[in-house]
Amino acid sequence: MTTRRILLATAAALLSVSAVAHTASAQRAPARAVLTLTSSAFNDGDLIPTAHAQPGRDASPPLSWSGVPDSTRSFVLIVRDLDATVGDGTDEQLHWLVWNIPATTTSLPTGVPSGAQLDGGMRQISVSGPYYRGPAAPSNGPHHHYVFELYALDITLPFAPTALAPAATKEAVLKAMAGHIRGKGVLTGRYRRPAP
């Protein structure tokens, strides 16, 4: 067998092994369900009412979800302003992070109270404290997009609120979620302050 044929045979064997490994990996990874996340306060893509923004009552909007997989043990909710960056300009503004929402929960009411720990073991934080921080995009610019992302996890996250900064807490939550996401729902609202 010539050197060229040996190289071609080796390359074919490596590609075959890689394809088998990729297929086996894909078969091991469970499928992610698509959750339906809605709010009675606004439809996906619509304006967020002032009552749920900083110029209003700054109350968290009511949220409901369905399509939850049986393997769910808890939920994580992340609310971000996609059009505002903080720090080095690579991260969006964190408006709300709620983790360890019980698996039996299918909604959050208007105006979730402030506090690092809530009923049922839920925990929360935002860029400015342990509470929901509403939208506040300036009136002299475009509407900002506020995305609500709900994740169904097959675990309860193993840590309580810490002295970490909000961005570090978010990163710790995302790291703990890795490999445990079984479903996701997304709802997006738009907002900018009314003109004076």
Backbone hydrogen bonds, N-H to C=O, Kabsch-Sander energy under -0.5 kcal/mol:
donor,donor_aa,acceptor,acceptor_aa,energy
6,I,2,T,-2.1
7,L,3,T,-2.5
8,L,4,R,-2.4
9,A,5,R,-2.5
10,T,6,I,-2.4
11,A,7,L,-2.5
12,A,8,L,-2.3
13,A,9,A,-2.1
14,L,10,T,-2.4
15,L,11,A,-2.4
16,S,12,A,-2.1
17,V,13,A,-2.4
18,S,14,L,-2.5
19,A,15,L,-2.4
20,V,16,S,-2.2
21,A,17,V,-2.5
22,H,18,S,-2.5
23,T,19,A,-2.5
24,A,20,V,-2.5
25,S,21,A,-2.3
26,A,22,H,-2.5
27,Q,23,T,-2.1
28,R,24,A,-1.6
29,A,25,S,-1.7
33,A,182,R,-3.0
35,L,33,A,-0.7
35,L,184,K,-2.0
36,T,66,S,-2.1
37,L,35,L,-0.7
38,T,36,T,-0.5
38,T,64,S,-2.7
39,S,42,F,-0.5
45,G,188,T,-4.1
46,D,43,N,-2.4
48,I,190,R,-2.9
52,H,49,P,-2.0
53,A,50,T,-2.2
54,Q,135,P,-2.7
56,G,50,T,-0.6
56,G,53,A,-0.9
58,D,50,T,-0.6
58,D,53,A,-1.4
59,A,51,A,-2.1
63,L,108,L,-2.4
64,S,38,T,-2.5
65,W,106,T,-2.4
66,S,36,T,-1.4
72,T,69,P,-1.7
73,R,153,L,-3.6
74,S,153,L,-1.4
75,F,101,I,-2.0
76,V,151,Y,-1.9
77,L,98,V,-3.1
78,I,149,E,-2.5
79,V,96,W,-3.1
80,R,147,V,-2.0
81,D,93,Q,-2.0
82,L,80,R,-0.8
82,L,145,H,-2.7
84,A,81,D,-1.2
86,V,91,D,-2.0
89,G,86,V,-1.9
91,D,86,V,-0.9
93,Q,81,D,-1.0
93,Q,84,A,-1.4
95,H,79,V,-2.6
95,H,93,Q,-0.8
96,W,79,V,-1.5
97,L,125,I,-2.1
98,V,77,L,-2.7
99,W,123,R,-2.4
101,I,75,F,-2.3
103,A,73,R,-0.9
105,T,102,P,-1.8
108,L,63,L,-2.5
111,G,60,S,-2.6
115,G,130,P,-3.1
118,L,122,M,-3.4
121,G,118,L,-1.3
122,M,119,D,-1.0
123,R,99,W,-2.2
124,Q,116,A,-1.7
125,I,97,L,-1.7
126,S,129,G,-1.8
127,V,94,L,-2.2
129,G,126,S,-0.7
131,Y,129,G,-1.9
133,R,95,H,-2.4
134,G,132,Y,-0.6
141,G,138,P,-1.1
144,H,191,Y,-2.8
146,Y,144,H,-0.6
146,Y,189,G,-3.4
147,V,80,R,-2.3
147,V,145,H,-0.6
148,F,187,L,-3.6
149,E,78,I,-2.9
149,E,147,V,-0.6
150,L,148,F,-0.5
150,L,185,G,-2.9
151,Y,76,V,-3.1
151,Y,149,E,-0.5
152,A,183,G,-2.6
153,L,74,S,-3.1
153,L,151,Y,-0.6
154,D,180,H,-1.8
159,F,157,L,-0.6
169,T,165,A,-2.7
170,K,166,P,-2.6
171,E,167,A,-2.1
172,A,168,A,-2.3
173,V,169,T,-2.5
174,L,170,K,-2.7
175,K,171,E,-2.4
176,A,172,A,-2.2
177,M,173,V,-1.9
178,A,174,L,-1.1
180,H,177,M,-2.7
182,R,152,A,-3.6
182,R,180,H,-0.5
183,G,152,A,-1.1
184,K,33,A,-2.1
185,G,150,L,-2.5
187,L,148,F,-2.4
189,G,146,Y,-2.6
190,R,46,D,-2.4
191,Y,144,H,-1.8
193,R,137,A,-3.6
